């Protein structure tokens, strides 16, 4: 996969990279008409009954509505952003593929510099899911280096290493990345996994694991430099890997950390602040469940509820001591189509990347959808 870079109207380096990351999570491709099969639409979904026809198949009314090409509303963050520039490949020399987490680097530390983009890989060279072990550093000029090459088995990480969408860089330079491993690329051999703690130079420094982590899938952070608060989604809680049956036990856990530049972050507390999200094994996506996370400045945590096809809000996320369940629905259906990636734009709007058709949907804090961008942005 190649990472796109927005080439017009970049409000800030961080904002532009975050938007590019959101687009890349959903899928990259050339311009496409609304009659083409949306990227990310599986053969099973393409043949489902419902509205909208693709390759002779049908799929749901909501997905069909999301396939409509709409122009972003005037004044929205996405308005005018129609051109991308490819930075380069995310595949390292060992052949790892399927880039998952994308982190725009803002802290120069160790072997990474502000302006770089860290990307981890979920699959190995044989395309087995849950077996990717590398994090690459994509530099602004498109040059690729390997930030971290991890072993397949790590003490303190049940099941080993299979890097997920959960990755953050702390202000102290430490990188924390999620692992949801599989022995053979099949969800039937998946294990609980962990969070891996890496030094600013990409060296393994420790793990975070426990009963509160079971299939860590995505992650965001609130960081004041001396302490940090992680929010992590879990997608394997109560899942029976032998079936594709949905269970409503996905969680979001808050993990508080003590940190310094010279010592690896240490866990000082953990609380489950949200629960009851739908999750189930999926042959194409490995597992589906709560994914994208955004913490707003006012303390609300937003969650991309993939199976619920909605964005939910968890109030008082930094301070609450009990679970809010799945929270309150901020926005559902409409132009959303299996939302995955979620970021906060500089103007305060949420940007949700659809898995089904690769579009980015802009949503105001009041829950109003602005017209989304089609995945096939014009290459520069």
VOGU-3710 file (C-alpha; in Angstrom, 3 decimals, decimal comma):
1> xxxxxxxxxx> 0,000/0,000/0,000  1,083/3,581/-0,611  0,288/6,393/1,784  -1,380/9,484/0,295  -0,413/13,024/1,244  -2,864/15,902/0,914  -1,349/18,555/-1,311  -3,806/21,425/-0,890  -5,140/23,482/2,017  -3,220/21,739/4,771
11> xxxxxxxxxx> -4,382/23,405/7,973  -1,401/21,975/9,860  1,128/19,189/9,481  -0,613/17,109/12,142  -4,073/17,773/10,771  -3,088/16,939/7,218  -1,322/13,748/8,206  -4,234/12,664/10,365  -6,626/13,103/7,473  -4,290/11,214/5,163
21> xxxxxxxxxx> -4,119/8,470/7,751  -7,897/8,300/7,929  -8,094/7,941/4,162  -5,414/5,293/4,095  -7,148/3,201/6,750  -10,191/2,984/4,520  -8,297/2,256/1,333  -6,513/4,056/-1,467  -7,265/3,965/-5,160  -7,813/5,861/-8,356
31> xxxxxxxxxx> -10,903/7,861/-9,166  -14,011/5,739/-9,588  -17,587/6,232/-10,668  -20,504/5,337/-8,410  -21,205/2,266/-10,537  -17,918/0,571/-9,619  -17,644/-1,810/-6,699  -16,490/0,306/-3,735  -13,057/-0,712/-2,498  -13,366/-2,800/0,653
41> xxxxxxxxxx> -16,698/-4,323/-0,411  -16,302/-8,078/-0,103  -17,850/-10,579/-2,471  -20,316/-11,599/0,241  -21,427/-8,041/0,851  -21,666/-7,335/-2,887  -24,250/-10,085/-3,287  -26,418/-9,179/-0,301  -30,066/-8,321/-0,998  -31,050/-4,697/-0,650
51> xxxxxxxxxx> -30,713/-1,408/-2,492  -27,936/-0,503/-4,920  -26,413/-2,902/-7,413  -22,718/-3,683/-7,904  -21,391/-6,321/-10,326  -24,902/-7,715/-10,603  -25,196/-8,096/-6,818  -27,184/-6,192/-4,238  -26,269/-4,786/-0,889  -27,961/-2,838/1,882
61> xxxxxxxxxx> -29,789/0,451/1,470  -27,401/2,216/3,838  -24,375/0,985/1,927  -25,973/1,976/-1,355  -26,658/5,464/-0,025  -23,022/5,756/1,024  -21,919/4,935/-2,531  -23,319/8,242/-3,800  -20,576/10,710/-4,702  -21,207/13,963/-2,800
71> xxxxxxxxxx> -19,273/17,200/-2,646  -18,118/18,255/0,834  -20,110/21,154/2,243  -18,638/24,627/1,862  -16,732/25,569/5,008  -16,126/21,973/6,058  -12,615/20,718/6,719  -12,783/18,392/3,704  -13,941/21,096/1,274  -11,366/21,665/-1,458
81> xxxxxxxxxx> -9,212/18,696/-0,519  -9,428/16,733/-3,734  -5,812/15,914/-4,568  -3,403/13,494/-2,930  0,279/12,805/-3,446  1,696/9,321/-2,893  4,544/9,306/-0,372  5,723/5,755/-0,961  5,299/2,074/-0,184  4,769/0,780/3,359
91> xxxxxxxxxx> 6,179/-2,718/2,662  9,579/-3,386/4,273  12,230/-5,784/3,026  10,752/-8,748/4,946  7,561/-8,449/2,870  5,100/-7,595/5,670  1,885/-6,158/4,227  -1,584/-4,879/5,197  -0,728/-1,565/6,914  -2,983/-0,941/9,910
101> xxxxxxxxxx> -1,939/1,800/12,327  -0,762/5,119/10,904  0,788/7,673/13,271  1,964/11,139/12,128  5,125/11,772/14,168  5,146/15,074/16,059  7,938/14,314/18,552  11,523/14,078/17,304  13,087/11,337/19,399  15,375/8,387/18,865
111> xxxxxxxxxx> 15,295/7,371/15,208  12,139/9,277/14,209  11,651/12,940/13,372  8,643/15,225/13,383  7,013/14,964/9,960  7,676/11,235/9,599  4,790/8,755/9,496  4,959/5,473/11,420  2,983/2,578/9,917  2,672/-0,951/11,270
121> xxxxxxxxxx> 1,796/-4,097/9,329  -0,813/-6,680/10,375  0,095/-9,419/7,833  3,348/-11,180/7,026  4,730/-11,757/3,539  2,468/-14,818/3,171  -0,541/-12,531/3,751  -1,449/-14,251/7,022  -3,401/-11,901/9,279  -2,241/-11,349/12,836
131> xxxxxxxxxx> 1,361/-12,191/11,984  2,861/-8,823/10,944  5,817/-7,776/13,116  7,216/-4,583/11,581  6,699/-0,852/12,007  8,073/1,251/9,175  9,044/4,920/9,186  7,966/6,748/6,052  9,940/9,981/5,692  8,592/13,145/4,019
141> xxxxxxxxxx> 10,669/12,473/0,891  9,102/8,994/0,523  12,180/7,136/1,801  11,318/4,081/3,917  13,213/2,778/6,922  12,272/0,105/9,465  11,513/1,591/12,882  10,909/-1,744/14,632  11,299/-5,413/13,655  9,793/-7,495/16,440
151> xxxxxxxxxx> 10,081/-11,225/17,139  7,001/-13,398/16,552  6,932/-14,441/20,215  7,343/-11,988/23,091  7,286/-12,836/26,781  4,283/-11,213/28,437  2,226/-11,026/25,248  -0,238/-13,956/25,068  -0,082/-15,484/21,604  2,836/-13,472/20,277
161> xxxxxxxxxx> 2,920/-10,537/17,856  0,445/-9,397/15,204  0,440/-5,597/15,082  -2,936/-3,847/15,032  -4,418/-0,394/14,473  -3,582/0,518/18,085  -0,433/2,666/17,984  0,568/5,959/19,600  3,778/7,888/20,198  4,039/9,524/23,616
171> xxxxxxxxxx> 5,537/12,975/24,183  8,517/11,274/25,816  9,192/9,436/22,548  8,056/5,969/23,640  5,784/4,118/21,207  2,958/1,838/22,385  1,474/-0,549/19,813  -1,215/-3,213/20,054  -0,872/-6,889/19,227  -3,714/-9,244/18,316
181> xxxxxxxxxx> -1,773/-12,324/17,206  -2,654/-15,438/15,255  -0,569/-18,585/14,848  -1,568/-19,162/11,210  -3,509/-16,132/9,998  -6,863/-17,558/11,092  -8,953/-16,064/13,877  -9,399/-19,579/15,323  -5,829/-19,387/16,621  -6,062/-15,783/17,856
191> xxxxxxxxxx> -4,911/-14,987/21,378  -5,554/-12,101/23,762  -2,402/-10,208/22,779  -1,039/-7,151/24,573  0,346/-3,658/24,175  4,021/-3,586/23,248  6,189/-0,766/24,628  8,973/0,372/22,281  11,806/2,793/22,884  12,166/5,918/20,697
201> xxxxxxxxxx> 14,674/3,861/18,709  12,157/1,048/18,101  13,577/-1,429/20,600  11,204/-3,622/22,625  11,190/-2,381/26,226  8,269/-4,256/27,753  4,622/-5,254/27,464  1,281/-4,282/28,964  -1,193/-7,122/29,435  -3,891/-8,288/31,802
211> xxxxxxxxxx> -7,521/-9,316/32,021  -8,555/-5,855/30,820  -6,880/-6,418/27,422  -8,354/-8,998/25,045  -7,743/-8,311/21,374  -6,530/-4,667/21,539  -7,641/-3,235/18,198  -7,316/0,539/18,293  -5,986/3,217/20,603  -5,757/6,932/21,325
221> xxxxxxxxxx> -3,946/8,907/24,009  -4,179/12,005/26,190  -0,620/12,986/27,077  0,692/15,731/29,361  4,342/14,686/29,232  4,667/13,329/32,781  1,643/11,051/32,670  -0,458/9,711/29,821  -3,893/8,158/29,506  -4,493/5,467/26,889
231> xxxxxxxxxx> -7,894/4,444/25,578  -7,902/0,993/23,951  -10,697/-0,973/22,251  -10,987/-4,743/22,802  -12,543/-6,947/20,116  -12,104/-10,532/21,345  -14,031/-10,403/24,632  -16,288/-13,468/24,702  -15,771/-14,170/20,988  -16,032/-17,805/19,923
241> xxxxxxxxxx> -13,523/-18,101/17,073  -15,123/-21,251/15,648  -18,186/-19,251/14,546  -19,009/-15,856/13,073  -21,753/-15,227/15,611  -21,890/-11,695/16,971  -21,490/-11,102/20,683  -22,019/-7,734/22,331  -19,075/-7,668/24,702  -16,531/-5,356/23,055
251> xxxxxxxxxx> -15,013/-2,830/25,465  -13,027/0,378/25,750  -10,501/0,446/28,584  -8,720/3,500/30,022  -5,130/2,873/31,087  -3,155/5,491/33,023  0,624/5,623/32,706  3,575/7,206/34,424  6,299/8,161/31,962  9,671/9,815/31,541
261> xxxxxxxxxx> 12,206/10,058/28,746  14,565/7,626/30,463  12,186/4,946/31,776  9,583/2,897/29,934  5,962/3,872/30,729  4,388/2,005/33,631  0,701/1,277/34,222  -0,728/3,057/37,267  -4,393/2,162/36,798  -7,022/0,736/34,460
271> xxxxxxxxxx> -10,806/1,154/34,152  -13,321/-0,197/31,657  -15,268/2,899/30,611  -17,418/1,412/27,817  -18,789/-2,065/27,099  -21,364/-4,020/25,141  -20,142/-3,249/21,617  -20,796/-5,793/18,877  -17,863/-7,939/17,778  -17,370/-11,097/15,742
281> xxxxxxxxxx> -14,731/-12,990/13,757  -14,597/-12,108/10,070  -12,648/-14,004/7,418  -11,841/-10,857/5,435  -11,158/-8,478/8,333  -9,995/-11,067/10,906  -12,270/-9,556/13,550  -14,783/-6,715/13,607  -15,745/-4,617/16,580  -15,243/-1,173/18,124
291> xxxxxxxxxx> -12,332/0,463/16,345  -11,556/4,167/15,852  -11,216/6,382/18,938  -11,087/10,171/19,359  -10,839/12,084/22,635  -12,346/15,563/22,348  -10,877/18,481/24,339  -14,041/18,585/26,445  -13,479/15,006/27,687  -15,881/13,055/25,496
301> xxxxxxxxxx> -14,505/9,914/23,871  -15,936/9,061/20,451  -15,958/5,430/19,295  -16,393/4,062/15,774  -18,855/1,230/16,404  -18,152/-0,754/13,251  -20,898/-3,362/13,524  -23,423/-0,833/14,794  -22,630/1,434/11,812  -22,501/4,451/14,080
311> xxxxxxxxxx> -20,285/6,831/16,024  -21,017/6,812/19,758  -19,934/9,173/22,529  -18,689/8,282/26,016  -18,985/11,282/28,374  -16,398/12,122/31,064  -13,979/9,595/29,600  -10,979/10,872/31,571  -12,655/10,716/34,961  -15,530/8,238/34,950
321> xxxxxxxxxx> -15,197/5,226/37,234  -17,876/3,010/35,677  -18,790/1,771/32,223  -21,100/3,951/30,139  -22,169/0,920/28,130  -22,016/1,799/24,451  -22,662/5,456/25,246  -24,940/7,684/23,213  -25,187/7,533/19,416  -23,767/10,736/17,953
331> xxxxxxxxxx> -24,424/9,726/14,346  -25,593/6,516/12,689  -26,410/5,185/9,209  -26,670/7,774/6,472  -23,288/8,094/4,789  -21,577/5,840/7,334  -20,755/2,364/6,007  -18,845/0,256/8,540  -16,766/3,112/10,052  -13,225/2,203/11,066
341> xxxxxxxxxx> -10,702/5,058/11,256  -11,655/8,100/13,333  -9,732/11,357/13,796  -10,467/14,883/14,970  -10,052/17,626/12,363  -8,543/20,997/13,359  -12,007/22,583/13,123  -13,397/20,170/15,737  -15,319/17,938/13,328  -14,900/14,167/13,353
351> xxxxxxxxxx> -13,581/12,383/10,257  -14,734/8,765/9,957  -13,276/6,429/7,319  -15,705/3,836/5,923  -14,510/0,249/5,491  -17,225/-0,554/2,947  -16,488/2,091/0,338  -13,380/3,965/1,488  -15,125/7,312/1,888  -14,351/9,842/4,593
361> xxxxxxxxxx> -17,437/11,202/6,345  -17,207/14,510/8,198  -19,451/14,814/11,268  -19,945/17,881/13,444  -19,841/17,619/17,271  -23,646/17,975/17,118  -23,843/14,813/14,990  -24,643/16,413/11,620  -22,991/14,754/8,618  -21,299/16,962/6,104
371> xxxxxxxxxx> -21,112/15,619/2,556  -18,284/13,049/2,412  -15,396/12,603/0,022  -15,339/9,609/-2,330  -12,321/7,343/-1,818  -11,017/7,898/-5,369  -9,377/11,273/-4,821  -7,627/12,587/-7,910  -3,909/11,692/-7,844  -1,597/14,677/-8,248
//
